[in-house]
Amino acid sequence: MEHAVVSAAEGAIHTLLGKLGTIVLQEAQLLGGIRGELQHLKDELESMTAFLQDLSGRDECGKQVKIWKKHVREIAYDIEDCIDEFKHQLGDSSSAGGSGPVVFFRKATHILQTTRVRHRIAKQIQELKRRTMNISARNSRYSAKHLISGTAGNSMAAYDSQANLLNVDTRITALFPERRQLVGIEPRQGNLVHWLLEAHVQQLRVVSIFGFGGLGKTTLAMTTYQSLSGRNGPFQCQAFVTVSQSFDVKVLMRDILLQITQPVNQPSSPSTGAGKGPMEGLLKGMETWNVVQLASILRQQLDNKRYLIVLDDIWSMNAWEGIRFSLPDSNNGSRIVVTTRIRAVAHTCCFHEYDRAYEIKPLTDCESRDLFFKRIFGSSICPEHLEDISAKILGKCGGTPLSIVSIAGLLASKPVHSKDLWEKIYSSLGSEIETNPSLDRLKKILELSYNDLPYHLKTCFLYLSIYPEDHNIRRKTILRRWIAERFVTGKRGLSVFEVAESYFDEFINRSIIQPVTTSFTGKVKTFRVHDVMLEIIVSKSIEDNFITLVGEQNTLFPQEKIRRLTVHSRGVKYIATREILCHVRSLSIFAGGETLQFGWMKLMRILDLEGYEFLRNRDLKDLCRLFQLEYLNLRRTHITELPTQIGNLKKLDTLDIRDTAIKHLPPGITNLPHLANLLGGRRSYNHTGRCPISEFWGLHIPNELRKMDSLTTLAQVEITTSTSHYISELSKLSRLRKLGVLMFVDDDSTWASLISALEKLSGSLRSLLLWRPDGAMNFNIVNSLSSPPIFMKSMNLRDWEARFEEGALPKLARLELSLFEEASIQEITGIEFLPSLKEVSIRACHSNIVNVEEIATSLRADAEKNINKPIVTFEEKQWVPMRSRTDPPLDHMGNLLSSSFDED
């Protein structure tokens, strides 16, 4: 839990230090006598940050240190709230630039008008200064420094020692598996044995096994290792060593030497304190050898022998590189098996084409049930009254053998197998994991992945605890929320969004989140957190007041200030007061129920109401008072219009109003200087079933769109007869990377204006969606595009004639053609010139079948000329108009339909 406190506290302070520095330097005239107090706060918090970074490397800390860190976090939040209010109420004096009597008079008047506000804030800052001094004094008084440094009786060393013992204990059962208790091991082991014994590969082959913690990587490696042991086995010598997070390369080499110098039919126990082998003379005194000496002897002992070495639980590439050079390749079929949770480590170990990286998968539903019931009842048969609750428990386990075995063990220990008891354990699994010794091993194994994260990633991962169980989280949504929370900052040469993407990629690399859907380029679109891991981080987050969760099992009255509120079920009345909600900076609602007063949450930065069916226009009346708001998600709600004062949200970065009835944006939308992502319209396009559905409309481009020059994403906008003259303003959005356009007009002048705008965006645009919902697209004019977007990564076009010339789209991997009733596609040529093309997919309705079959035949002929021989597939679909049961009645362009109509 200590790592959670460190990451949360340090994340809070990191943003604050920048704000304090800016104010101290730029707001001298408004600060008056409190400038010294702010400088003191800044200095104190810098020292606290350094202190917290030192703590982040510790596995355990004393309770007093833990409490101290919570106080640091809370004071950091309170200081930041005070500074934000300071800047909002007093304004930015630097904005009144220039000199002369008029400017002087304005500044003097402003100071006089804000005297009362400055006096109140000065008192707050002095109180905050007093609190920081008390925190520092308390730290010294109760000897927290001694607890951390390891003095005062070496208490910290005792903690570290205890942690190390626990880490060893958690792996013991995996190192000595009972074969008869294993489920699903045979097919997985069959693959592994095949790769280890392939006779035609005589080079030293590395086989890496990687995946989420608890999936059985160590058990698979050990059972395979044991199956290949024996006097007549294929290998002359073998060794199985555990590397772990804190490895000592000399200890690893000594362990390998001790094991390989024993007869292969009597292998010593894997590195858990192996005894001395028969070659004591050779190895005498090796405890004093350095790495070079150990590596030299190890290579001598392995040279010209066919060996099998298992390196279990590698956490870094440094660990691999530290041991790899001592394992020789005698071209005689030797093998190395590596287990790791880190995808990049697995692939780094498998450097050669004959190496193999094996991602271990969860157990199937059938295997999970078999393992679960055998552990509880001794057979695969489950009592009928426990079937439903068993399915729910196994769903939470997610096919992870460690979770299944641990929870099954807990249930088996109960004297009675009643449905009510199992329901209670299922509902309180989070607290059970924290307190029940039966689940301690499960907790320790999963916490290893969290504890190994760098401190800057811990906060981002902890933030995933806001989402409900089994929730599919969109990658871009979480990236934008991290940014709005200030968990991510830009780096040299990288935008803040690109840094956030790198953080997310590291979670994928470490196998601690589960991809659900991916794009054709392999990029994750949605993902989930494993249910048991989610229970762990929810417990951490709640204990450290990182989030406040309103749900079935989390309805206690909050004991501390609410900073991040997430609602998973009804029942928010008990916290619906101004005093309780005034410090909320993030609100996420994933369930129906009472609507909170958003105006009470004046420090709100993130408001995520996606899918909140009770939301109505009147609920947004106080929304524009939230001067800190950066992220607003109203997607899939019944909102039909935005407040006219939307322009007051000067810090707004992301506005998501997709799948609402909002078409016309208020004029104030162009007064948002930081708006980077404007997402709207309805583009329902589903071709996965027998009767796919489609419905399209977009946002109306407002006047003075050119003022919104911070936009990087604009999708979808609608071009109609009345809005076509705004197209030219698109070209002024020099930072635009993603653009979605729905064309409801079809004249040469409008197309020429659009093509001209696209030319001017050629240096920034990465993604383009261009659809013509009401008919055929006039795309011949695209040939006149003199400067096409050179960095384009994806292009989504509807009904059109395409000719790919040599050198065009060198990275295009998948071409998808989905053709509607009115499709007038004429010709697609030149796919033989697309060097990266792997697949062409065509979906069309029955009325277009003849035309499309001719096109498919032509495409298959051209595909044969392509160096990659891309696959061309065709599927017939029936297209029907979409009608939502809950949405207000709208026409195809999103206009509200009248309840009555004239039959004429």
N, C-alpha and C positions, 0 to 999 in steps of 0.2 A: 504493500500500500504506500510505502514511503516514496517510491518513484512517482506515483500519481501526484502526491503533494508537491514534490519538487517541480515536475513539469508544469502543473497548473499554476503554481506560484511564479515560476520563472517566466512563463508565458505572459502572465499579467504584468510583470514588471518590465519586460522587454519593450513593449509598446509605450509604456509610461515614460521611460527615460527619454525617448525621443521627443515626446511632447513637452516635458519639463525643460529640456535643453532649448527647444525652439522658443518657448515663452520667455525664459530667462534672457535670451539674446535679443528677441524682437519686440517684446512688449514692455520695455523699461518704463515708458511714460505712464502706462496704466497700472503697473505694479506698485508703485509708490514704496511704502515701507515693508512690503512683504517679499521683495526680491530675495533678500537674504534667507528667509524661511524656505522659499522654493529651492534655492541652491542647496540648502541643508538637506531637504528631502531628496533631492537628486543624488547628492553624495552618499546619503545613507542607503538609498535603494541600489546604487551601483555596488556598494559593499555587500549588500544582501544578495544581489544577483551572483556575484563571484562565490559567495558562500554556498548558495544553492547549487551552483554548477559543481562545486566540490562534492556536495552531497549526492549528486546524481549518479556517481560511480559506486555508491555504497549499496550493498544488498539489504542491510538492516540498519535501523537507527533506534535509539531509545525513545520512549514515549514523550519525554520532555522536548526532545528535538522535533519530534513530529508535531507537537502542539505549537512550538515556536514557528515552524514553517507555515502552519495554518494562519497564524497571526500575521505573518509576512504577506501572505496572499491577500488576506482581507484588507490590510492597510493599503496594499497596492491598488486594489479595486476602488477603495474609497477615495484615494488620492486622484485616481484617474477620473472618477465621477466628478470630483470637485473641479479639476482642471477643465473638463469638457464643458461644465456649466459656466466656468469663468470665461472661456473663449466665446461661448454662445451669447452670454449676457452682455459682455463688455465689447465684443466685436474685435476685429483685427485692426489695430492702429496703423499697421504698415500699409493698409489699403488706401489711406488718405495721404498719398504721396505728394511731393512738391513742397514749395515753401511760399512765404509771403504772408501778409496779414490775414487773408481770407482763410488759408489753410490753418494758420495758428488759431484763429478765432473758432474754427470748427473743432479742432482738437481740444481747445480749452472748454468749449461748450459741452463736448462729449464727456470730458472728465467730470465736470460739474453735475451733469445729468445722471452719471452712474456712481455718484459718491456713495449712496446708500447700498447699492449692490456691492461695490468694492469693499465697503466696511464689513458687510456680512460674509463675503468670501474670505476676507483677511482673517476673520475670527475662525472660520472653518480651517484655514491653512495652519493657523497657530495651534489649533487643537490637534490636527494631524501631525504636526511637528512633535507635540508633546507625546502622542501615542507612539511615534517611531522611536523616540528616546526611551520610552518605557519598555518597548520591545527589546531594544538593544541592551538595556540595563538588565532585563529579566534573563536574557541570554547569558550574560556574564555571571549573574547572580547564581544561576542554577547550573553553571559549568557545562553548558552545551558544547563549548569548544573542546573540553576534555573528552566529552563523550564521542566526539567525531575524530579527534586526533589519535585516539587509542590510548591515551594516558589515563590516569585515575583508575588504576587497577586493570588496565587493558580491557576495558569493557567493550570497546568497539571490536577488538580482536576476538573477543568471545562471541560477539554477534556474527562476525565473519565466519568463524569456525563452525558455529551452529548452522549457518546457511549452507556452508560447503557440505556438511554432513547430510543435511536435508536433500541437497542436490544429488548426492550419491544414492541415498535411499530411494529416491523416486525412480531410479533406473534399474534397480536390482531385479525386480520381477521381470522386466523386459529382457534382461541378460540371461535369465534362467527360465525360459518358458516351458510350460507343461504342454507337450504336443497334443495330448488328447483334449485339451481345453481350447485349442485354437480353432477358429472358424475362418474360412475363406483364404487360408494360407497357401493351399496347394496350387491354384492357378497362378498366383503371384510368384510363388517360389519356382514354378516351372519356367517362367520367362527368365528369371534370374539365373537358374542353373544352366539353361540353354546358352546364355551369353557367356557364362564363365567357362563352359566346356567346349565351345565351338573350335573344332580342330583346325580349321583353315586360318584362324587368326592366331598366329604365333607371337605377334608383338605383345608387349605388356599392355593389356586392356584395362581401362578404368570403367567401372560401372557405378554410377551414382544413383542413389535412391533419395528422392526429395519429396516434400509435401508438408502439410500442416502438422503441428505437434499433436501426438496422440493417435496418429493413423496407423502406427505399427511398423515404422521403418526399422527400428532396432530389433524388434521381434522377427521381422522378415530376414534381416541380415544374419541374426544369430541362428535361426533354424536352418537357413541355407548353409551357413558355416559348419554347423554340426553335421548336416547331412553329407558333407564332403570330407569329413574327418574320418580317419581310420587307417589301418596299416596298409590296405590295398587301395587307398583313395588316390585321386588324380594328382594331388599336390605333395611335394616332398616336405614342405614345412608350412605352417600356418600361424597366424597371430590375429587376435581380436583386441583392439584397444579403443577406449573411449576418450575422445579429445575434449569435448565440452567447451564452454565459453571461455573459461580461464585455463588455458593450456600451458604446459611447460614442455617444450620440445625435447629437452634432455630426459625427462621422465618418460615421455612417449617412446623414445628410442630405446631406453633401458627396458621398458616393458616388452617391446617387440623382440629385443635380443633374448630376454629370458624365455619367451615363448617359442621362438624358432629354434633354440638350441636344445629343445626337448624332443623326444620321439614324437612323430606326427600322430601316432595312435594314442598318445597320452598328453594332449594339449593342456596347458595350465589354464586356470580360470582367466577370463578376460580381466583386463587391468583393474582389479579390485584388491591389489596387494598380493600379486603372484609370488610364490615362493621361489627359491633358487633352483635352477635346473642342474643337470648333471655336469655341465661344463664350467664348474665353479672356478677352475684354474684359469681358463681363458678370460672369464668375466670378473675375476677378483679385482677389487678396487675401482670398479667402473663408476661408483658413486662420485668419484673425484674427476672423472673424465669431462672434457669440454665437448661442445657440440661437434666440432670437427673430428675429434677422436672417436666419438660414438658413431658418427656417420660413416667413417672409414671402416670400422669393425663391422657395422651393420651391412655395408655393401659387400665386404669380403664374405660374410656368412651367407648372403643371399645370391651371390654371383654364381651363375650356371646352375642354380636350383630353380625348379618350378614351384613357385610359392603363391600363397593366398593371404593377403593382408586386408583386414577390415578396419577402416578408420571410422568409428561411429561418432555421430553427433558433432560434425564440423560446423563452426559458426562463421568462419571468415576465410578469405582467400589467403591471408597471411599464414593461417594454420596449415593450409594445404601446401603452400610453397615451402613452409618450414620443414616439412617431413618428406615431400616428394623427391627431393634431390638425393635422398639416402636410399631410395628403392630402385635398383638397377633393372634395365631391360636386357635380358639375355636371349631374347627372341625364342623362348621355349614355352610359351603359353602361360606365363605368370599372370596373376590377376590382382587388382586392387578394387575393393568395394568401399564406397563412401556413402554415409548417410548424412543428410543435412536438411534443415528447414528452408535454406536460402537457395532460391532458384539460380541466382548468378553464380554461387559457389558450385552448384551441381554442374552447370555448363562449363565453368572454368576448368573443373577437374577433367571433363571430357573434351580434351583439346583436339584429339585426332578423330578422323572419320570412322574409325572402327570402335571407338569408345561408345558407351551407351548411357544416356540419362533417362532414368525411369521415374515418372511422376506417379507415386502411389495414390490410388483412388480410395474413396470411402467404401465401406462395405455396402453391398446391395441391400434392399429392404429385406429380402429373404435371409441373407446372411446375418443381418442385424437382429432379426427376430430369433434366429437360431441361437446366436451367441447369448442374447439377453435372457431367453427362457431357460437355456441350459444352465446358466449361472445361478438362476433363482430356483428353478424347479427340478433341475437335473435331466430335463428332456425338452424337446421343442414344442411341447403342448402347453398352451396357456388356458387357464380357466376362463370360461365364457364371460364372467362378470368383470374381468380385468382386460378384455380385449381393447376397448376404446381408450382407456387411460394408458395402456401399454403403447398404443400407436402414438399418442401424444408425447410420451416420454421418449420414445425412439426417434420421433421427429426432432426433438430438441437435441438428441445425441448426434444427429446428422451423419450417421454411418461411421463415427469415430470409435474404434474399438476401446480405447482407453475410457471414453465417456460411458460407453455401454457397460463395460465391466465394472467401473467404479460405482455407477448408480445402481446397477444390478446387485452389487455387493451390499450397498446400503439397504436396499429393499429386502434382500435375503436375510439380513440381520434382524428384521422386525419379527416379533412372535406371531403376528397375524397378518395375512395378506388380504386386506380389505380395500375396496375401491376408494372409500373415503380417505384412508390413510395415504394411499398412493396419490390421490388428487392433492392432498395437503402437501406432500413432499414435492410434487411437480410444481405447485404454485409458489413454494418457498425455496426453490432450488438455489437461488442466489445466496440466501442466508445459510443454507445447509453447506454450500461450498466454503463459506467463510468460517464456519464453526464446527462442522462435523469431521472428526478425525478420519472417518471412512473415505472422505473425498479429498483428503489432504494431498495425496499423490497427484490426483487429477489437477487440483489447483496449482501445485508447484510446477508441474510439467507445462501447463498452459501459460503460467506467469513468466516462464523463461523467455518466451517470445516477446512479451511486453517489456520485460526488464532489459532485454538486449537492445531495445530501440535507442537511438541517440535522443538526447533530451528534447531536441526540437521536434521530433516525431511523436514523442509520448503524448503531448497535448493534442495533436491532431488525431491520434488514434483514440484517445479517451473521449474525444468529441463525438465519436460514432455511437456512444451510449445514449444519445438523444433519440435514436430511432427504435421503433418497436421490434419485437421479435419477428423474424421471417419477412422483414421489410426489404424490398428491393430498392437499393439506394442508387440514384443516378450519379455517375462520376462527376459530371460538370456541376451538379448542384452542390456536392460536398466541397469541391474546389472553391467555388464562389463563396460558400459560407466560411471556409477557413480564412479566406482573404478578408472578408468582412469582419471576422473576429480578431484580425491582426495576428493570427498564428503564423502567417507567411509574409516575408518581406522580399523585395526584389534583390537580385545579385547582379554583379557586373556582367553585362552581356545577356542577361535573362530577364524577361518580364516577371512580375509577381505571379502571373498565371502559369508561366512555364516552370517556375520554382515549385508552385503547388502541384503541378503535374509530376514533377520529379519525386515529390513526397509520396504521392499516390502510387507511382510505379515501384517505389521501395516497399510499400506494403504488399503489392503483388509479388514482388521478388522474394519477400520473406514468408509468403504463404499464410499470412494471418488474416486475409480477407478472401472471400470466395467469389470469383467472377461468375455472373449469371448470364449476361448477354455480351457479345462482342461485335464490333463492326467487321466488315469484310477485310479491313486492314489489320485486324487482330487487336485493336484497341478496345479495352473494356468499356462498355456503355453503362451497365448496371452491375451491382455486386451486393453481397450480403456479408454480415459478420456471423461466424459460427455461433449458434445459440448459447453454448456453454461459455465460450469466450465473452459473449455479450453479457452474460450474467456476472462474470468477473469484473468487467470494466464498469458495468452499472453500479456494482457494489463500491468500487473505488470512487467513482464519481459522486455518488450520494454521500459517502462517508466524508469526503473532503470538500463538500459543498461546491463541486464543479458544476453539477446540474441539480435541479429539483424536479423530481418525476412525480406526476399525478397519474396513478394507475391503480389497478385492483389491489396490488400488494404494497403500494407506496402512497398512502393517504394520510400519513402523520402530519401534524401541524409543523411547519418548518421552524427549526431552531435557530437558523441563521438567516442573513439576508439572502433573498432569492436573486441570483445573477442570471441563470439560464433555466428557463421553465419549459418543460416538455410535457404535453398532455397526451396520455395513451388511453384514457377512458373518461367517462363523465365524472363529475364531482369536483369542480373547481370553485364551488361557492364558498368553501371555507377559507380560501385565500383571496377572494375577490374584494380586497379593500385597497385603497390608495396607499396606505402605510406599508402593506406587505409587498405591493407590486412596484413601488417607486424606484427600486434598484434593478429591475429586470432589464437586461440588455439583449436577451434572445428569447423569443417565444415561438414554439413549434407545436402545432395542434394536429394530432393524428386520429382524433375521435370526435364524435358529435357531442353536443351538450351546450351549456351556457356560453354566451359570448362575453368575453372579458372587455373591460373598458380600456381600450388601447391608449387613450389619452393619459391614463395614470402612469404609464410606463415611459416617462419622458426621456429616459436614457436608452431606449430601445435602438438596437443596431440591426437586428435580424427579426423579421416577421414572416414566418412560413405558415401559410394557411391553406396549402394545397389540398384540394378535395374536401374542404370544410363546408359541408352542405348547408349549414345553418347561417352562413354569412350572407348578409344583404347590404345593399348600398348604404343604408342608414348607419351601419356599424362602422363605416369608414369616416364618419364626420370629424373625428378628432385625429385622424391619421396624420394629417399634415402638420401637426404640432410636434411630431417626433423628429427633432432637429438632428439627431444622430443616425437616423435610419439609412442603412446602406444596402440592405437586401430585402426586397418585398416580393413575395410569391403568393399570387392569388389564383394560380392555375387550377382549373377544373372547379371553380366556384360559380355561384349564380350572380356574380357582380356584372352589371350591365354598363356601368360608367365609372370613371375615376373622379375623385374630388377635383373641383376647379382649382383648388390651391395646391395642386401637386407640385407646382414650381417652388414651393417652400422647402422641399426636401433636398437641400443643396448638396448633401453628401451621398445621395442615392446612386448606387453603382449598378445594381441589377433590378430590373422590373420584369417580372414574369406574369403575363396575363393571357397565356395560351389557353385555349379551350374554355374561354369565357364568352360572354355576349358583347364584349367591348370591341367596337370597331373604330369609333372616332375618339381620338386623343384630345384632351383639353389643350388650349394654346400654351399653358404654362409648362408643358412637357419639354419645350425647347429651352427652358431656363434652368435646366439641370446640368451644371457644368461637369459633373463627374460620371454621368450615366454612360456606362460602357456596354451594357447588355440590355437591349430592348426586345423582348420576346413576346409575340402576340399572334393572333389569328387562329384559325382552325384548319388543320390539314390532316384530316383523318384519312388514312390510306392503308388499308389492311388487306393483304392478299394471302393470308395464311389458311383461311377456311374455304369451304365450298362456295360460299356466297360472300365474297369480300365487299367492303363498304367504302364509300368515298364521299368526302364533303370538304369544301374549300372556301375560305375567305381570309382576308388579311386586314391589317391595320390601314387606315387612311393616313397618308403622309401629311403631317401638319405643316402649316406655314413656317418658314424660316428653319427648315430642317438642317440647313448648313451650320446653324449655331451649335448643333449637337456633335461637335467635332471630337468628342471623347469616345464615341461609339466604336466598338470593335465587332459587335454582333447586332444585326438588325434583321429580324425574321419574325413573321412574314409581313411584308407591306403589299398593299393592293393598289394596282394601277387601273384607274377607271377613266372615263371621259372627263370627269370633273377634277381628277387629281393628276392627270398626265403631265401638266405643265410644271409639276414639282420634281420631275425626274432629274432635271439638270442639277438639282441641289444634292443629289446622291454623290455626285463627283467631288463635292467639297468635304466629304467624310474621309479624310486621308488616312485614318487609322483602321478603317473597316476591314475586317478579316473574313467575316461570314455574312452573306447577304441572301435573303430569301424574298423573291418577288413573284406575286401572282398577277398575271396579265389578263385583264378583262376587256382590253381593247386590242384592235388588230389593224392598225394603219401604219403606213410606211414612216410617217413623221414620228410617231411615238416610239417605234422600234429604233429609228435612227437616234433619237434622244437617249434611249437606254443603252445602245451600243456605245455611244459617245461617252456616257458616264462610266461604263465598264472599262473603257480604254484608260480613262483617267485614274481608275482604281487598280490598274494592273500591277503596281508595285506593292500593294498591301493585301489584295484579296486572296484568300486561301480556299474558300468554299462558296459555291454558288448554287442556289436552287432557283430554277426559272420554270414556272408552270403556266400553262394556258388552259384553265379549267373549262372554259366555255366553248372550245373549238380547237381547230388546228393551229399550230404555231407557225408563224411566218418567220422562219429562221434563215432564209436565204441571205438576209442582210448581214448575217454574222461573217460572211466572207469578206466584208469590208472592214472587219476589225483589224486595224493596222498594228495595234499593240495589245495582244492578248495577255491576260494575267499570267505572269511567268511562274508564280509560286503556287498555282492552283493545285490542291490536293484532292478535292472532290467536287463533282459537278452533277447536279440532278436536273435533267431537262425532260419535258413532256411534249410528244408528237412532233416529229421533226425529221429532217433529212440530214444525214451526217456522212461526211467523208473525212477519214483520217489519213493524213498525208504522212510520208516518211519523216520521222523525227518528232512527230506529235505525241504528246502524253506518254513520255518514256517510262513512267512509273504506274500507269493504269493497270490494276490487277484484275478487276472485276467490272464487267459491263452488264447492267441490269436494264431490261426493257419491259415496262409494264404498260400495256396498251388498253385504253378505254374504248367505250362504244364508238365515240366519234374520231377515234385515232385515224389519222390520214398519213401514216408513215409511208414514205415512198421508197427510201433506199438507204442502206447502211453499207458503206464500202471502206476498204482500207484497213481492216482489223489485222491483216497480215503484217502491218507496219508497227504494231504495238508490241514492243519487245518484252514487256512484263505481264502481258495478258495471260490469265490462267483460266478464266471462266466467262462465258456469255450466257445469261439467263433471260429467257423470254416468257412473259406471262401475258395472255391475251384472252379477250372474251370471244364467244362463239361467232358473233357476227363479223369478226375480223379474221376468222380462222384461215381463209384461203390466202389472203394477202400475206399473213404472217408466216404461213408455211412456206411460201415462196421465199420470203426473206430468210427464214431459218435455213432453207436449202442453200441459199447463196452464202450465208454466213459460215456454214459448215465447210463449204468449198474453200472459202478464204482462210478459215482456221487451219486447214491442212497446210497452207503455205506459211503459216506462222511458225517460228522456230520452237515455240513452246507447245504447239498443238493444243490450244485451249479447248476445253469442253464446251459444247453448245447444247443447252437444255431448253426444252419447250414444255409449257404447262398451260392447259386451257382453264380459264376461270370465268365465273359469272359475276358481273358487276351489278350491284343494286344500290340505290341511294340510301344514305344513312338517315335515321331518325332516332334521336335520343329520347328516352321516356321522361327524363327529368329536366332536360334543358328547355328554356323557353322556346316557343315556336319561331323559327327563323327560316328565311329563304336561303338559297345557295350562296348568296353573298353576305349572309349574316344579318340582314335587316329583319327587325321584328315584324311578324305577320299580324294583320288585324284579325280580331276574333270573328268578324263578319266580312262577307265579300259579295260583290255584285256578280250575279250569274252571267251577265252580259260580258 
